[in-house]
């Protein structure tokens, strides 16, 4: 036994057959990678193997779940009391706001009926739990405990109590993967609440922030401005908080301003999230406002904005980005 | 016969454990310190039990890992194949290195692995990872002596090959 092993692995090995086998395997892996990169087989395969993959995800999620349970079980009384108190206050505040809103919402509903629009303020949501699974070296994905069997579809927006978290990327039978808005490959159309400027927020390359790389130079954007979803593109419904701008600086090219924003949602702390159903506005850009003289915002600003800016801003509507039609 | 079966299950069990612990998330602060478990366990087995580990096995484990958390199918298969190939080629020498030397060799292998990932990801069009991404190989190498001794000890206790 030992002898044969020694023969197959001499002290200073260097047989051509082994190298050839390595080359074959490496070539196979490269071919697989290229094919997968082009066609995205990985997810079809994962779907096919979901009977194996999903239990492993659940298994891997157990330690995180256990720690969560333990932290509740062993949390001292005082902390729980404090937390309870805080939650009560939050609830009270939220209820008070809601009561005030109810009247406004009703009024809004009536006005909308008068205008004959379909859009409603009601939320059609589904609660999902985050499974603690680490998917790959880049941490821009979340796994949820709901999948195709629960009616989850790719592209559904995911929110938490504070704002938009991302959208469902891939769906397995009982789990699904969410692409976070901080993913560098993700872009979300936003509107700046204060000025009504529409732009796009990308995930930034360095960590848990959003980047807004193409804000026209002449526009008024400040740190502290809130970002809302604009509803353009039809994927995210309008009016949800996305983040808050933390810094603005001119771009290296000098053509635009670049802003960095902090996401409003608790991206790395959320345990429960909401999946939105059937909220998206119909596809396509909203109806353009008829150009009748210079837009009002330009006059109040008092600056001569470039042509691109004025077209962007003339299409801009206040706050929520809804256009009556 | 029973002993053989037990040792086979032990072998498979450690590999499965490696795949699951690859998926287990750590708290945010510790995240960059997470070692690449499948590489460590495969290294151990390729040093200790060469007749079980070959390139085909490394490829299959890599495909399994890709299926579980991969970015593209075949990425980890490529990495683990390269790693196991080097480990098997220098196995006879690695085995008789003193522990600190072996640890350095493992560090070199893991760094090489990271460079491979970087090449694959950059070619696939991903952005460069942050500097903390390079900590993991060092943590893996630092864990190596303990992992090696622990697995060896368990194997001796269970009296399996």
Boltz contact constraints between the chains, C-beta under 6 A:
constraints:
  - contact:
      token1: [A, 9]
      token2: [B, 91]
      max_distance: 6.0
  - contact:
      token1: [A, 9]
      token2: [B, 92]
      max_distance: 6.0
  - contact:
      token1: [A, 11]
      token2: [B, 92]
      max_distance: 6.0
  - contact:
      token1: [A, 13]
      token2: [B, 89]
      max_distance: 6.0
  - contact:
      token1: [A, 21]
      token2: [B, 55]
      max_distance: 6.0
  - contact:
      token1: [A, 22]
      token2: [B, 85]
      max_distance: 6.0
  - contact:
      token1: [A, 25]
      token2: [B, 55]
      max_distance: 6.0
  - contact:
      token1: [A, 25]
      token2: [B, 59]
      max_distance: 6.0
  - contact:
      token1: [A, 25]
      token2: [B, 81]
      max_distance: 6.0
  - contact:
      token1: [A, 26]
      token2: [B, 78]
      max_distance: 6.0
  - contact:
      token1: [A, 29]
      token2: [B, 74]
      max_distance: 6.0
  - contact:
      token1: [A, 29]
      token2: [B, 77]
      max_distance: 6.0
  - contact:
      token1: [A, 29]
      token2: [B, 78]
      max_distance: 6.0
  - contact:
      token1: [A, 32]
      token2: [B, 73]
      max_distance: 6.0
  - contact:
      token1: [A, 32]
      token2: [B, 74]
      max_distance: 6.0
  - contact:
      token1: [A, 33]
      token2: [B, 72]
      max_distance: 6.0
  - contact:
      token1: [A, 33]
      token2: [B, 74]
      max_distance: 6.0
  - contact:
      token1: [A, 36]
      token2: [B, 72]
      max_distance: 6.0
  - contact:
      token1: [A, 36]
      token2: [B, 73]
      max_distance: 6.0
  - contact:
      token1: [A, 37]
      token2: [B, 72]
      max_distance: 6.0
  - contact:
      token1: [A, 37]
      token2: [B, 124]
      max_distance: 6.0
  - contact:
      token1: [A, 41]
      token2: [B, 73]
      max_distance: 6.0
  - contact:
      token1: [A, 42]
      token2: [B, 73]
      max_distance: 6.0
  - contact:
      token1: [A, 59]
      token2: [B, 20]
      max_distance: 6.0
  - contact:
      token1: [A, 60]
      token2: [B, 20]
      max_distance: 6.0
  - contact:
      token1: [A, 60]
      token2: [B, 23]
      max_distance: 6.0
  - contact:
      token1: [A, 60]
      token2: [B, 24]
      max_distance: 6.0
  - contact:
      token1: [A, 63]
      token2: [B, 24]
      max_distance: 6.0
  - contact:
      token1: [A, 64]
      token2: [B, 25]
      max_distance: 6.0
  - contact:
      token1: [A, 132]
      token2: [B, 25]
      max_distance: 6.0
  - contact:
      token1: [A, 133]
      token2: [B, 23]
      max_distance: 6.0
  - contact:
      token1: [A, 134]
      token2: [B, 23]
      max_distance: 6.0
  - contact:
      token1: [A, 134]
      token2: [B, 25]
      max_distance: 6.0
  - contact:
      token1: [A, 135]
      token2: [B, 69]
      max_distance: 6.0
  - contact:
      token1: [A, 136]
      token2: [B, 69]
      max_distance: 6.0
  - contact:
      token1: [A, 136]
      token2: [B, 71]
      max_distance: 6.0
  - contact:
      token1: [A, 184]
      token2: [B, 127]
      max_distance: 6.0
  - contact:
      token1: [A, 205]
      token2: [B, 127]
      max_distance: 6.0
  - contact:
      token1: [A, 268]
      token2: [B, 28]
      max_distance: 6.0
